[in-house]
Amino acid sequence: MARHILGVERELGFAPITRSGTQANREACLSKLIGRTAALFPHLRGADCSGVFLPCGRFYGDAGEHPEFASAECDSPTDALRVLLAGEWVLERSAAALAEEDELEEVLLFRCNVDYSGSLSTWGEHDSHSHTAEPAVIHEQILPFLCSRVVLTGAGGFDPFSSGLVFTLSPRVHHLTGVKSESSTGDRALIHTKDEDLSNDRVHRLHLINGSALCSHVGEWLKLGTTSLVVILADHGVRPAAGVELADPLRAAQDFAADPTCRAEAVSVSQERLTARAIQYHYLEAAEANLGRRFMPDWAREVCRRWREVLDLLEGAPDSVATVLDWGMKWALYRDHVNRTGAVRWEDLPHYSHVIETAELALEGTAYADQQVRVEFLLGRTSPIKGTVRKLSGYLERQGLSWDGVRPVLNLRDEMCECDMRFGQLGAGGIFSQLEGSGVLDHRVEGVDHIEEAVLHPPVVGRAKVRAKYIRELSGRPGRFTCDWMSVVDHNGRRRLDLSDPFARSGSWEGGGEGTSARRQPNEEELFRSMLRRMQREERARRLQERLMRARLRRGVRVVVVRGSHPCADRYIGRETVIVDEGTDESGRFFRLAIDGGQWQWREGELQPAGSGPSALRRETGS
């Protein structure tokens, strides 16, 4: 059994759009999205009633009214990425089912990290890693790595605190305010010190909140794999940070994120100047030097090979990673788009952004601090910041530029920020999905496949495998069973399945209610008769239900698809639509639906009148 496990928590942007084009109530729609998931997939309700546990992980609504998926515990980066993608697959289908509601046009989900609207909100992606060493030891040894991993794992985008257009390898980095913090929602830092282990007292959990949600499989896989190796090294007494400790870690992370050429340098405690790549090579060499040791996982060699390959590739950054890493893809895409507009050149954006930011800062000390003003007003005789304008005019002239380019940059900002949101949109409408479909990307990782199978049967280990088994077996009994990371509770039987050991191979029920131990257990004959009576009752109920359904299914009736026999039926389960035609053939009655052109026929047992029985809508409201 592996003694190191990891997991991922992905926070997603969320926009339910009505048919009139406005945004629907997010809180209500998020609750419905969880309900749709419960209606479509095997699950147990969370113990705190805030979400559902699926075989592949937990889905719930997080602070800020956005969805979050937390993967089940895994023992390799390949499995962790596969399970993460399975969670996205679930959410995408739940969102499609929710969008079938009459008042909704679409329900959009985004792998994004910041809100550019001015709210300065941020979402992120947290990765967690088990260890047994003292947390302070792990923190010390991983800090330079976290500062520099942005060159591999940054999502790319724009500085959300800039009024101009400043490209950054990681918009998330701009929301970090310190090196260490216990907070995950306000005073965010490179190291999250809260030690919520979610296990017995023998295992710690390093919970990292500085990461970005990525689209590139290579980027996500490297983030999980390389970080895990650093934790494993430090957990077994290796000191990989020796020689690359940084004098100002937060400043280093911000400087590294600001340079797409990956040549920015940070000062170490020994006054040596180090690039992010140099720090990453240092950690890589420490991992390579220990590959033969027993504590290293079997996947370590492949991670080291790909780690070195991408670090070598960064020698030609940013163009060399334009098809491999998220930030490289965005840099190339956004550069080409800006240059095609003809209004301004991509390479001039930093200069114009400097002018915009400086002018805005100067306006803060005037009566126009809270007002929008035109560029022409700043250049006119009544400008409140004439001295600043003179200096900025000189700056532009030295760059071979003029004030004529400021307005196009301001006009481009909203468009480019929307592009950044749309890049990570789940589904066919996302820019990344379109690039992927065109075949121009090179980001895949071998073994990250069969995503749909991982929804119900993820290749998890330890308690995650036990938990998934019970979720599949106990699903469909609302109110009786609840689940959390450390247990499954049977409220009727007053017993608890202990899952506090992350590496447990099996689980056993504890408790059982007052007097259960003294109660006579039924013999085999009694069990058989009881089972037979239950089956007879269920069969009578089923036949009655079928007769009622048969009477109600006819042309013009709204129905919900509950199952299907044809190859592509699964994508339509949970859909609500209208019967447009009916008939009879050698197999009995059939119905044709107004769904994707109505190209398939459906049978009686595959449909239910909308609002009846355990339809998607009913199960959502009753769960």
Stockholm file with secondary structure:
# STOCKHOLM 1.0

chainA/1-623         MARHILGVERELGFAPITRSGTQANREACLSKLIGRTAALFPHLRGADCSGVFLPCGRFYGDAGEHPEFASAECDSPTDALRVLLAGEWVLERSAAALAEEDELEEVLLFRCNVDYSGSLSTWGEHDSHSHTAEPAVIHEQILPFLCSRVVLTGAGGFDPFSSGLVFTLSPRVHHLTGVKSESSTGDRALIHTKDEDLSNDRVHRLHLINGSALCSHVGEWLKLGTTSLVVILADHGVRPAAGVELADPLRAAQDFAADPTCRAEAVSVSQERLTARAIQYHYLEAAEANLGRRFMPDWAREVCRRWREVLDLLEGAPDSVATVLDWGMKWALYRDHVNRTGAVRWEDLPHYSHVIETAELALEGTAYADQQVRVEFLLGRTSPIKGTVRKLSGYLERQGLSWDGVRPVLNLRDEMCECDMRFGQLGAGGIFSQLEGSGVLDHRVEGVDHIEEAVLHPPVVGRAKVRAKYIRELSGRPGRFTCDWMSVVDHNGRRRLDLSDPFARSGSWEGGGEGTSARRQPNEEELFRSMLRRMQREERARRLQERLMRARLRRGVRVVVVRGSHPCADRYIGRETVIVDEGTDESGRFFRLAIDGGQWQWREGELQPAGSGPSALRRETGS
#=GR chainA/1-623 SS CCSCCEEEEEECEEEEEETTSSBCCHHHHHHHHHHHHHHHSCCEEETTSSEEEETTEEEEEETTTEEEEEECCBSSHHHHHHHHHHHHHHHHHHHHHHTTSTTEEEEEEECCSBCTTTTCCBCCEEEEEEECSCHHHHHHHHHHHHHHTHHHHCCCEECTTCSSCCEESCGGGGGCCEEEESCSSSSCEEEECCCCCSSCTTCEEEEEEEECCCSCHHHHHHHHHHHHHHHHHHHTTCCTTTTCCBSSHHHHHHHHHTCTTSCCEEEBTTSCEEEHHHHHHHHHHHHHHTTTSTTSCTTHHHHHHHHHHHHHHGGGTTGGGTTTSHHHHHHHHHHHHHHHHCSSCGGGHHHHHHHHHHHHHHHTTSTTTTSCCCHHHHHSTTCTTHHHHHHHHHHHHHTTCCGGGHHHHHHHHHHHHHHHHHHTBSSTTSHHHHHHHHTCCCCCCTTCCCHHHHHHSCCCCHHHHHHHHHHHHHTTCTTTEEEETTEEEETTTTEEEECCSTTCSCCCEEECCTTGGGSCCCCHHHHHHHHHHHHHHHHHHHHHHHHHHHHHCCTTCEEEECCCCSTTGGGGTTCEEEEEEEEEETTEEEEEESSGGGCSEEEGGGEEETTSTTCHHHHHHHC
#=GC SS_cons         CCSCCEEEEEECEEEEEETTSSBCCHHHHHHHHHHHHHHHSCCEEETTSSEEEETTEEEEEETTTEEEEEECCBSSHHHHHHHHHHHHHHHHHHHHHHTTSTTEEEEEEECCSBCTTTTCCBCCEEEEEEECSCHHHHHHHHHHHHHHTHHHHCCCEECTTCSSCCEESCGGGGGCCEEEESCSSSSCEEEECCCCCSSCTTCEEEEEEEECCCSCHHHHHHHHHHHHHHHHHHHTTCCTTTTCCBSSHHHHHHHHHTCTTSCCEEEBTTSCEEEHHHHHHHHHHHHHHTTTSTTSCTTHHHHHHHHHHHHHHGGGTTGGGTTTSHHHHHHHHHHHHHHHHCSSCGGGHHHHHHHHHHHHHHHTTSTTTTSCCCHHHHHSTTCTTHHHHHHHHHHHHHTTCCGGGHHHHHHHHHHHHHHHHHHTBSSTTSHHHHHHHHTCCCCCCTTCCCHHHHHHSCCCCHHHHHHHHHHHHHTTCTTTEEEETTEEEETTTTEEEECCSTTCSCCCEEECCTTGGGSCCCCHHHHHHHHHHHHHHHHHHHHHHHHHHHHHCCTTCEEEECCCCSTTGGGGTTCEEEEEEEEEETTEEEEEESSGGGCSEEEGGGEEETTSTTCHHHHHHHC
//
